[in-house]
Amino acid sequence: MGIVETHSVAAPGLSESSVFDTTPSAAADPLRTAAHSLVADYARAHGVRDPDLLARFARRCVEAALAEIGEESPSARRLEHGALGVAMDQLERHRLQRDADTLAGRNVAPEERPAVMPPQALGELHPVADPEHWRSLLQSLAAPARMAPEAQR
């Protein structure tokens, strides 16, 4: 599968010649024409803009669907479903390949930077959190208890 432009897709085995199928059977077959239109609209909605590429892509998808179905004259629904399935597979493969190529061309991990936090001023501690406050409080509570046994003598 080749890439023709940034958002275009070429199906495997696509040649630059014979953009349009000019055989009498293809021109006279409304089922193929409807399937071509459906596939071209789907591809256009997914970023393919080149009209020649759209026509070739749609023709190849319809031909692949006809080969998969294996019937001489399948129903319109079956042909459109098969051609759209081929188009979806081709476009998804192209998208995955494009994403893989994009990721392979760049480093996806961020550069390592030293993380140093500057010193921060703590400010004044609240009296409840100050250890000196608790020490003086406990000493003041314990002082009468220590003096009581001495006073009883």
C-alpha positions as CSV (number, residue, x, y, z in Angstrom):
1,M,0.0,0.0,0.0
2,G,1.5,3.3,-1.0
3,I,0.9,6.8,0.1
4,V,0.2,9.3,-2.7
5,E,-0.3,12.4,-0.5
6,T,-0.6,13.1,3.1
7,H,-4.2,11.9,3.5
8,S,-4.6,9.7,0.4
9,V,-4.6,5.9,0.2
10,A,-3.7,3.7,-2.7
11,A,-4.9,0.1,-2.7
12,P,-2.4,-2.7,-3.2
13,G,-1.7,-3.4,-6.9
14,L,-2.9,0.0,-8.0
15,S,-1.5,1.2,-11.3
16,E,-1.4,4.7,-12.6
17,S,-3.0,3.7,-15.9
18,S,-6.7,2.9,-16.5
19,V,-8.1,5.3,-13.9
20,F,-11.7,4.5,-15.0
21,D,-13.0,1.1,-16.0
22,T,-14.3,1.6,-19.5
23,T,-15.4,-1.9,-20.1
24,P,-19.1,-2.0,-21.3
25,S,-20.1,-4.3,-18.5
26,A,-18.8,-1.9,-15.8
27,A,-20.4,1.1,-17.4
28,A,-23.7,-0.7,-17.8
29,D,-23.7,-2.2,-14.3
30,P,-25.7,0.0,-11.9
31,L,-24.7,-2.2,-9.0
32,R,-21.0,-1.5,-9.5
33,T,-21.6,2.2,-10.0
34,A,-23.5,2.4,-6.8
35,A,-20.8,0.5,-4.9
36,H,-18.1,2.7,-6.5
37,S,-20.0,5.8,-5.3
38,L,-20.4,4.5,-1.8
39,V,-16.7,3.5,-1.4
40,A,-15.6,6.9,-2.9
41,D,-17.8,8.8,-0.5
42,Y,-16.5,6.7,2.4
43,A,-12.9,7.3,1.4
44,R,-13.5,11.0,0.9
45,A,-15.0,11.3,4.4
46,H,-11.8,9.7,5.7
47,G,-9.4,12.2,4.1
48,V,-8.8,11.0,0.5
49,R,-9.1,14.0,-1.7
50,D,-7.6,13.2,-5.1
51,P,-10.4,12.3,-7.5
52,D,-8.3,10.0,-9.6
53,L,-7.1,8.1,-6.5
54,L,-10.7,7.9,-5.3
55,A,-11.8,6.4,-8.6
56,R,-9.0,3.8,-8.6
57,F,-9.5,3.0,-4.9
58,A,-13.2,2.5,-5.3
59,R,-12.8,0.3,-8.4
60,R,-10.2,-1.8,-6.7
61,C,-12.4,-2.2,-3.6
62,V,-15.4,-3.3,-5.7
63,E,-13.2,-5.7,-7.7
64,A,-11.9,-7.2,-4.4
65,A,-15.4,-7.5,-3.0
66,L,-16.6,-9.2,-6.2
67,A,-13.7,-11.7,-5.9
68,E,-14.5,-12.4,-2.3
69,I,-18.2,-12.9,-2.9
70,G,-17.5,-15.2,-5.9
71,E,-20.9,-14.7,-7.5
72,E,-21.4,-13.5,-11.0
73,S,-24.2,-11.1,-10.0
74,P,-24.5,-10.5,-6.3
75,S,-27.2,-8.4,-4.7
76,A,-26.6,-4.6,-4.4
77,R,-26.6,-4.9,-0.6
78,R,-24.0,-7.7,-0.6
79,L,-21.7,-6.0,-3.1
80,E,-21.9,-2.6,-1.3
81,H,-21.3,-4.3,2.1
82,G,-18.3,-6.2,0.7
83,A,-16.8,-3.2,-1.1
84,L,-17.2,-1.0,2.0
85,G,-15.6,-3.7,4.2
86,V,-12.5,-3.8,1.8
87,A,-12.3,0.0,1.9
88,M,-12.5,0.1,5.7
89,D,-9.7,-2.5,6.0
90,Q,-7.5,-0.6,3.5
91,L,-8.0,2.8,5.1
92,E,-7.5,1.4,8.6
93,R,-4.2,-0.4,7.5
94,H,-3.1,2.9,6.0
95,R,-3.9,4.8,9.1
96,L,-2.1,2.4,11.4
97,Q,1.0,2.4,9.0
98,R,1.0,6.2,9.0
99,D,0.8,6.3,12.8
100,A,3.6,3.8,13.1
101,D,5.7,5.7,10.7
102,T,5.0,8.9,12.7
103,L,6.0,7.3,16.0
104,A,9.1,5.7,14.5
105,G,10.3,9.0,13.4
106,R,10.3,10.7,16.7
107,N,11.2,10.0,20.3
108,V,7.9,9.6,22.1
109,A,9.4,9.7,25.6
110,P,9.9,13.2,27.0
111,E,13.4,14.4,27.7
112,E,14.6,13.9,31.3
113,R,14.8,17.1,33.2
114,P,16.3,17.3,36.7
115,A,13.5,18.0,39.1
116,V,14.9,20.2,41.9
117,M,12.5,21.9,44.2
118,P,13.8,25.2,45.6
119,P,13.9,25.6,49.3
120,Q,10.6,26.8,50.8
121,A,10.2,29.0,53.9
122,L,8.1,27.2,56.5
123,G,6.9,30.3,58.2
124,E,5.8,30.4,61.9
125,L,4.5,27.2,63.4
126,H,1.1,27.3,65.0
127,P,1.3,27.1,68.8
128,V,-0.5,23.8,68.8
129,A,2.2,22.3,66.5
130,D,5.1,23.9,68.4
131,P,6.9,21.2,70.6
132,E,7.9,23.8,73.1
133,H,4.3,24.7,73.7
134,W,3.5,21.0,74.6
135,R,6.5,20.7,76.8
136,S,5.6,23.7,78.9
137,L,1.9,22.6,79.0
138,L,2.8,19.1,80.3
139,Q,5.3,20.5,82.8
140,S,2.7,22.9,84.2
141,L,0.2,20.0,84.5
142,A,2.7,17.6,86.1
143,A,4.1,20.2,88.6
144,P,1.1,20.1,91.0
145,A,1.1,16.3,90.9
146,R,4.7,16.2,91.9
147,M,4.2,18.7,94.6
148,A,1.2,16.9,96.1
149,P,3.1,13.9,97.6
150,E,5.7,16.3,99.2
151,A,3.0,18.4,100.7
152,Q,1.4,15.4,102.4
153,R,4.5,14.7,104.5
